[in-house]
Amino acid sequence: MKKRTFIYQLVLITVLGLAISSCFQDLGQNPPFDYPEEPPKPPISEDGQLFYMAFNDSYKDTKSNKDATITGNPGFAGGKVEKAYAGAKDSYLTFKLSDMPAALGSAVTVGFWYKVNASPDRAGIIVIGPVSEGAPANAQNNRTSGFRIFRENAGGKQRIKANVGNGTADSWLDGGDKADIDPAISPWKYLALVLTEGKAFFYIDGEEVASSDLSKISWAGCDIMSIGSGEPRFNEWGHLSDNSLIDELRIYNKALTASQIKEIVNHDTE
């Protein structure tokens, strides 16, 4: 009986020794054991994508391969994904809509990462709008077409708002405190404006913070997009250059759903 027990113990020790040896086989292996790498994340869908500016040491739209026009001295800084546009006083970019590979339609999504700098306490962020005919250059505020994404002081926080023109009038997207960002924390936030025939929506990090009825956006008279300022088409109320960071600016010729926006947020955050 003692002999049989000894044999069982010997077998158990042998099995354990083989298991431990297998677990650590790569320690002395030459070449070392190569564990399989995790597969790369699938890229963000480009379906309907009309414009993409990553701001990785360049102000080039990769869809058209055209560069934005630079006013002042904007720069680059660490972004949500690699590098980001870094705003500066009296500085911004403009991009000709005619350089986009297709015309903007009635269903559009504008999305980007944003890290707020609350000084100055109001600024334009992304603006596509027409000229205010007959108004001086420093009093431009024609809101009957295009859109305006901007920020304003709200009790020490920064409230992100949007405005959209339908050809004769404008609609406001003001989410109140749901659209506030605390500049003391200044986290990266994903902002998205979604336009459809019938409704406009504004999202922060994939959560709807505001909506408004919209018959249909008008692009009448719109020929440039401003990035990092309300200049030159939305400056009458002081929404000028923005010292904040902007990253991964995409424009789609379709209305993304909340879940699709959330997918972008998750993709860039994981």
Phi, psi and chi 1 to 4 in degrees:
 res  aa     phi    psi   chi1   chi2   chi3   chi4
   1 MET       -  -42.4 -175.7   67.6  179.8      -
   2 LYS   -63.7  -36.0  -71.1 -177.6  179.1  179.5
   3 LYS   -64.9  -41.1 -176.2  176.5 -179.4 -179.3
   4 ARG   -65.6  -40.8 -176.7  176.7  -62.6  174.3
   5 THR   -63.0  -39.7  -58.7      -      -      -
   6 PHE   -61.8  -40.5  172.9   75.7      -      -
   7 ILE   -63.7  -43.2  -67.4  172.8      -      -
   8 TYR   -60.6  -42.5  -71.5  159.1      -      -
   9 GLN   -63.6  -40.6  -69.0  173.2  -19.2      -
  10 LEU   -63.3  -42.0 -176.5   60.9      -      -
  11 VAL   -63.8  -43.2  169.7      -      -      -
  12 LEU   -62.5  -43.3  178.4   60.4      -      -
  13 ILE   -62.6  -40.7  -68.4  169.2      -      -
  14 THR   -63.0  -44.6  -57.4      -      -      -
  15 VAL   -63.7  -44.6  170.5      -      -      -
  16 LEU   -63.1  -39.0  -71.7  172.6      -      -
  17 GLY   -63.7  -39.9      -      -      -      -
  18 LEU   -66.4  -39.6  -71.2  172.7      -      -
  19 ALA   -64.8  -44.7      -      -      -      -
  20 ILE   -64.7  -40.1  -67.7  171.3      -      -
  21 SER   -62.1  -38.7  175.2      -      -      -
  22 SER   -67.0  -40.2  175.2      -      -      -
  23 CYS   -64.0  -31.9  -70.8      -      -      -
  24 PHE  -112.1   22.8  -66.0   97.3      -      -
  25 GLN   -64.2  -24.5   63.1  177.4  -48.6      -
  26 ASP   -79.4  -12.0   59.1  -40.2      -      -
  27 LEU   -66.0  -38.4  -66.9  178.8      -      -
  28 GLY  -110.3    8.7      -      -      -      -
  29 GLN   -78.8  141.7 -174.7  173.4  -36.5      -
  30 ASN  -132.3  109.1 -172.2   19.8      -      -
  31 PRO   -72.8  159.0   28.4  -35.2      -      -
  32 PRO   -63.3  157.5   23.4  -34.0      -      -
  33 PHE   -61.0  131.2 -177.9   74.5      -      -
  34 ASP  -101.3   99.7 -172.6   14.5      -      -
  35 TYR   -67.6  141.8  -71.0  102.4      -      -
  36 PRO   -64.9  137.8   21.5  -31.8      -      -
  37 GLU   -77.3  152.3  -65.4 -178.2    0.4      -
  38 GLU   -66.3  139.7  -69.4 -173.3   11.0      -
  39 PRO   -63.9  146.0   23.0  -32.6      -      -
  40 PRO   -65.0  154.1   24.1  -33.4      -      -
  41 LYS   -64.3  139.6  -68.2 -174.7  -66.8 -173.4
  42 PRO   -62.6  143.5   21.2  -31.6      -      -
  43 PRO   -68.3  159.8   26.5  -34.9      -      -
  44 ILE   -65.5  136.7  -67.0  172.2      -      -
  45 SER   -59.1  136.2  173.5      -      -      -
  46 GLU   -99.8    7.5  -64.2 -174.4   12.8      -
  47 ASP   -61.3  120.7 -179.3   39.1      -      -
  48 GLY    78.4    1.8      -      -      -      -
  49 GLN   -73.2  126.3 -161.6  176.0  107.5      -
  50 LEU  -108.2  -22.1 -163.1   61.0      -      -
  51 PHE  -153.4  136.8  179.4   94.2      -      -
  52 TYR  -149.6  116.8  173.2   46.3      -      -
  53 MET  -122.8  115.8 -166.5  170.8  -73.7      -
  54 ALA   -91.3  -18.1      -      -      -      -
  55 PHE    63.3   31.2  -57.5  109.4      -      -
  56 ASN   -89.6   77.4  -66.3  -31.2      -      -
  57 ASP    62.8   25.2  -70.6  -34.5      -      -
  58 SER  -155.2  147.8  168.2      -      -      -
  59 TYR  -108.6   40.9  -58.9  125.5      -      -
  60 LYS  -101.0  135.6 -175.6 -176.8  -67.4  -67.7
  61 ASP   -82.7  120.8  163.4   40.6      -      -
  62 THR   -75.5  -16.8   61.1      -      -      -
  63 LYS   -76.8  -38.0  -50.9  -54.8  -69.6 -173.3
  64 SER  -102.6  -15.1   64.7      -      -      -
  65 ASN    62.6   29.2 -155.4   35.0      -      -
  66 LYS  -110.6  147.1  -62.9  -68.5 -178.2   67.0
  67 ASP   -92.9  148.0  -69.9  -59.6      -      -
  68 ALA   -75.6  157.1      -      -      -      -
  69 THR   -86.5  132.9  -61.1      -      -      -
  70 ILE   -99.4  129.9  -57.1  169.2      -      -
  71 THR  -115.1  130.6  -63.4      -      -      -
  72 GLY    77.6 -144.1      -      -      -      -
  73 ASN  -135.5   62.5  -65.1  -73.2      -      -
  74 PRO   -69.1  168.5   29.9  -36.2      -      -
  75 GLY  -143.1 -156.3      -      -      -      -
  76 PHE  -131.2  152.4  -60.3   97.5      -      -
  77 ALA  -149.7  172.6      -      -      -      -
  78 GLY   -58.4  128.5      -      -      -      -
  79 GLY  -109.1 -173.6      -      -      -      -
  80 LYS   -67.8  -39.3  178.1   66.7  176.0  179.9
  81 VAL  -127.6  108.5 -179.1      -      -      -
  82 GLU    58.2 -113.9  -62.8 -174.5   36.8      -
  83 LYS  -108.9  166.4  -67.5 -169.9  177.1 -178.5
  84 ALA  -136.8  159.7      -      -      -      -
  85 TYR   -66.7  129.8  169.0   90.2      -      -
  86 ALA  -114.3  113.9      -      -      -      -
  87 GLY   -71.8  161.8      -      -      -      -
  88 ALA  -149.7  163.3      -      -      -      -
  89 LYS   -58.0  133.1 -178.2  176.9  173.2   58.1
  90 ASP    57.6   32.0  -60.8  -33.1      -      -
  91 SER  -129.1  144.3  -57.8      -      -      -
  92 TYR  -171.5  174.4   56.9   94.1      -      -
  93 LEU  -115.7  150.6  -52.5  176.0      -      -
  94 THR  -128.8  145.3   52.7      -      -      -
  95 PHE  -133.2  128.9 -170.0   87.0      -      -
  96 LYS   -73.1  128.6  -67.3 -172.2  -67.0 -176.1
  97 LEU   -64.1  -26.9  -60.0 -169.2      -      -
  98 SER   -67.6  -15.8   59.4      -      -      -
  99 ASP   -84.7  -11.1  -78.5  -18.7      -      -
 100 MET   -70.1  149.6  -69.1 -174.4  179.4      -
 101 PRO   -68.6  -14.5   21.3  -31.7      -      -
 102 ALA  -152.1  160.5      -      -      -      -
 103 ALA   -74.7  148.0      -      -      -      -
 104 LEU   -67.5  138.0  -67.5  166.3      -      -
 105 GLY  -105.6 -159.1      -      -      -      -
 106 SER   -87.8  -16.1   57.1      -      -      -
 107 ALA  -113.7  116.4      -      -      -      -
 108 VAL  -143.7  145.1  169.1      -      -      -
 109 THR  -127.9  130.6  -59.4      -      -      -
 110 VAL  -118.2  119.4 -178.8      -      -      -
 111 GLY  -136.1  145.9      -      -      -      -
 112 PHE  -167.4  158.8   55.0   94.3      -      -
 113 TRP   -86.9  145.6  -73.5  100.5      -      -
 114 TYR  -143.9  130.3 -173.0   68.5      -      -
 115 LYS  -123.4  108.6 -172.1  175.8  179.1   65.4
 116 VAL   -75.6  142.3   70.3      -      -      -
 117 ASN  -119.2  116.7 -179.8  -27.2      -      -
 118 ALA   -78.2    2.1      -      -      -      -
 119 SER  -114.7  118.6  179.5      -      -      -
 120 PRO   -69.1  168.7   28.5  -35.6      -      -
 121 ASP   -82.9    5.4   67.9   -4.3      -      -
 122 ARG  -152.6  149.7   62.9  171.3   47.6 -157.0
 123 ALA  -165.8  157.7      -      -      -      -
 124 GLY   -85.1  149.1      -      -      -      -
 125 ILE  -114.4  -64.9  -55.6  173.6      -      -
 126 ILE  -132.6  127.1  -53.6  -70.0      -      -
 127 VAL  -137.3  131.7  171.9      -      -      -
 128 ILE  -126.3  113.3  -63.4  178.7      -      -
 129 GLY  -153.6  166.3      -      -      -      -
 130 PRO   -89.1  169.1   34.4  -34.5      -      -
 131 VAL   -71.4  142.5  172.2      -      -      -
 132 SER   -87.7   93.4  -62.7      -      -      -
 133 GLU   -58.4  132.3  -60.7  -69.2   -9.3      -
 134 GLY    85.2  -10.0      -      -      -      -
 135 ALA   -94.2  149.6      -      -      -      -
 136 PRO   -64.2  163.7   20.1  -30.0      -      -
 137 ALA   -62.0  -26.6      -      -      -      -
 138 ASN   -96.9   13.5   62.6   -7.6      -      -
 139 ALA  -134.7   43.9      -      -      -      -
 140 GLN   -86.3  126.6  -66.6  -69.5  -61.4      -
 141 ASN  -163.2   41.8 -163.6    4.6      -      -
 142 ASN   -83.3  109.5 -175.6  -12.1      -      -
 143 ARG  -108.1   16.5  -55.1 -175.0  -52.2  -79.4
 144 THR   -80.0  -10.0   57.1      -      -      -
 145 SER  -148.5  168.3   58.4      -      -      -
 146 GLY    71.1 -162.9      -      -      -      -
 147 PHE  -144.5  162.2   68.1   82.7      -      -
 148 ARG  -138.6  122.6  -70.0  137.1  -72.7  -82.0
 149 ILE  -110.1  126.8  -58.3  173.5      -      -
 150 PHE  -151.8  175.6   56.5   98.1      -      -
 151 ARG  -135.9  154.9   61.6  174.9  176.2   83.7
 152 GLU  -146.2  154.5  -64.7  176.4  -18.9      -
 153 ASN   -64.8  136.6  177.2   54.1      -      -
 154 ALA  -139.7   84.9      -      -      -      -
 155 GLY    61.9   37.3      -      -      -      -
 156 GLY    94.3  -16.1      -      -      -      -
 157 LYS   -98.5  171.8  -64.8 -175.8  178.1  179.9
 158 GLN  -110.7  121.9  -76.4  -68.6  -53.9      -
 159 ARG   -99.1  124.8 -175.4  162.3  -62.7  170.2
 160 ILE   -90.1  129.5  -47.2  -61.3      -      -
 161 LYS  -132.3  166.8  -57.6  179.3 -178.2 -179.0
 162 ALA  -143.2  157.0      -      -      -      -
 163 ASN  -141.9  137.1  173.1  -88.0      -      -
 164 VAL  -133.9  137.0 -174.2      -      -      -
 165 GLY  -103.8  141.4      -      -      -      -
 166 ASN  -107.7    8.9   65.5    8.9      -      -
 167 GLY   111.8  -31.5      -      -      -      -
 168 THR  -127.9  -25.8   56.5      -      -      -
 169 ALA  -147.0 -179.3      -      -      -      -
 170 ASP  -128.3  156.3   58.9  -20.9      -      -
 171 SER  -118.5  145.5  -60.5      -      -      -
 172 TRP  -109.5  142.1  -67.3   89.5      -      -
 173 LEU  -120.3   98.6  -67.8  104.1      -      -
 174 ASP  -125.2  106.0 -177.0  -13.2      -      -
 175 GLY   -86.6    9.2      -      -      -      -
 176 GLY    61.0 -144.4      -      -      -      -
 177 ASP   -68.4  -13.3   58.2    9.2      -      -
 178 LYS   -67.3  -21.5  -69.0 -171.9  -62.7 -177.6
 179 ALA  -104.4   17.6      -      -      -      -
 180 ASP   -87.8  142.9  -73.6   -7.5      -      -
 181 ILE  -121.1  132.8  -60.1  175.6      -      -
 182 ASP   -84.7  111.0 -173.3   -9.8      -      -
 183 PRO   -67.8  -17.9   24.9  -33.1      -      -
 184 ALA   -68.9  -28.5      -      -      -      -
 185 ILE   -96.4  -43.4  -57.6  171.7      -      -
 186 SER    49.4   58.1 -169.9      -      -      -
 187 PRO   -78.2  162.1   31.9  -35.3      -      -
 188 TRP   -68.9  131.4  -79.9  101.7      -      -
 189 LYS  -127.1  142.2  -67.9  -70.9 -174.9  178.6
 190 TYR   -97.8  115.3 -166.9   78.1      -      -
 191 LEU  -101.0  137.5  -48.4 -176.4      -      -
 192 ALA  -144.0  127.3      -      -      -      -
 193 LEU  -106.5  124.0  174.4   64.5      -      -
 194 VAL  -119.2  124.3  178.7      -      -      -
 195 LEU  -115.3  134.3  -52.0  175.3      -      -
 196 THR  -134.8  172.6   69.1      -      -      -
 197 GLU   -79.6  104.5  -70.5 -166.9   31.0      -
 198 GLY   122.0  -27.5      -      -      -      -
 199 LYS  -155.3  148.9 -154.2   82.4  172.8  175.9
 200 ALA  -122.5  141.9      -      -      -      -
 201 PHE  -130.4  148.0  -56.0   89.2      -      -
 202 PHE  -127.2  132.2 -162.1   75.6      -      -
 203 TYR  -123.1  146.7  -63.6   87.1      -      -
 204 ILE  -125.9  120.6  -62.6 -179.3      -      -
 205 ASP    55.2   35.6  -73.1  -16.0      -      -
 206 GLY    82.4    0.7      -      -      -      -
 207 GLU  -104.8  129.9  -58.9  -64.5  -28.9      -
 208 GLU   -68.3  126.2 -177.9 -176.1  -39.7      -
 209 VAL  -113.8  -15.1  -62.2      -      -      -
 210 ALA  -161.2  152.7      -      -      -      -
 211 SER  -150.7  160.4   65.1      -      -      -
 212 SER  -156.2  147.9  177.3      -      -      -
 213 ASP   -64.9  140.3  -69.0  -23.8      -      -
 214 LEU  -149.7  113.3  173.7   68.0      -      -
 215 SER   -59.3  -49.7   55.7      -      -      -
 216 LYS  -179.4  132.8  179.6 -179.3  176.9 -179.6
 217 ILE   -67.3  143.9 -171.8  170.3      -      -
 218 SER  -107.1  138.5  169.3      -      -      -
 219 TRP  -108.2   16.8  -59.9  108.5      -      -
 220 ALA   -59.4  126.6      -      -      -      -
 221 GLY    77.9    0.0      -      -      -      -
 222 CYS   -87.9  120.2  -62.8      -      -      -
 223 ASP  -130.2  -11.7   57.6  -11.9      -      -
 224 ILE  -137.9  154.5   59.2  171.4      -      -
 225 MET  -112.9  132.2  170.9  171.5   60.1      -
 226 SER  -100.1  137.5  -61.3      -      -      -
 227 ILE  -122.2  120.8  -59.0  169.7      -      -
 228 GLY    89.5   14.9      -      -      -      -
 229 SER  -173.9  159.3 -179.8      -      -      -
 230 GLY   -83.8  -15.0      -      -      -      -
 231 GLU   -64.3  146.7  -66.5  -84.2   20.0      -
 232 PRO   -96.6    3.7   34.6  -34.8      -      -
 233 ARG  -105.7   -6.8  -57.1  -72.9  173.1   80.5
 234 PHE  -144.2   70.8 -179.3   57.7      -      -
 235 ASN  -125.0   -5.7   57.3   21.5      -      -
 236 GLU   -60.5  -34.7 -176.3  178.4   23.0      -
 237 TRP   -97.2   14.3  -65.2  -24.9      -      -
 238 GLY    85.0   17.1      -      -      -      -
 239 HIS   -86.0   78.1  -62.3   93.2      -      -
 240 LEU   -99.5 -146.0  -52.3  179.0      -      -
 241 SER   -64.5  147.6   55.6      -      -      -
 242 ASP  -114.1  126.1 -169.8   -4.1      -      -
 243 ASN   -84.7    7.2  -67.9  -30.4      -      -
 244 SER   -77.0  177.1  -55.6      -      -      -
 245 LEU  -104.0  139.9  -55.7 -177.7      -      -
 246 ILE  -128.9  135.3  -59.9  171.4      -      -
 247 ASP  -142.7  151.4 -158.9    6.2      -      -
 248 GLU    52.5   57.5  -62.1  -69.7  -63.4      -
 249 LEU   -80.2  119.7  172.8   59.1      -      -
 250 ARG  -126.6  142.3  -69.5  179.1  170.2   89.7
 251 ILE  -125.6  129.8  -61.2  177.2      -      -
 252 TYR  -113.5  143.3  -65.2   83.9      -      -
 253 ASN   -89.3   44.1 -125.3   -9.3      -      -
 254 LYS  -161.8  164.4   66.4  176.1 -172.2  177.4
 255 ALA   -92.6  111.8      -      -      -      -
 256 LEU   -74.2  147.1  -63.7 -172.9      -      -
 257 THR   -82.4  167.8   64.2      -      -      -
 258 ALA   -60.2  -38.9      -      -      -      -
 259 SER   -67.9  -36.2   62.0      -      -      -
 260 GLN   -67.5  -38.0  -71.6  173.0  -40.6      -
 261 ILE   -65.1  -41.7  -65.9  169.7      -      -
 262 LYS   -62.5  -34.4 -163.4   70.5  174.2  179.0
 263 GLU   -61.5  -40.1  -74.9  176.5    8.2      -
 264 ILE   -65.1  -44.7  -63.2  174.4      -      -
 265 VAL   -57.5  -48.1  174.0      -      -      -
 266 ASN   -65.9  -39.5  -67.2  -23.0      -      -
 267 HIS   -60.0  -44.7  177.9  -80.7      -      -
 268 ASP   -83.0  -10.0  -70.4  -15.7      -      -
 269 THR  -100.3  -30.1  -58.0      -      -      -
 270 GLU   -65.9      -  -67.3  173.2  -10.1      -
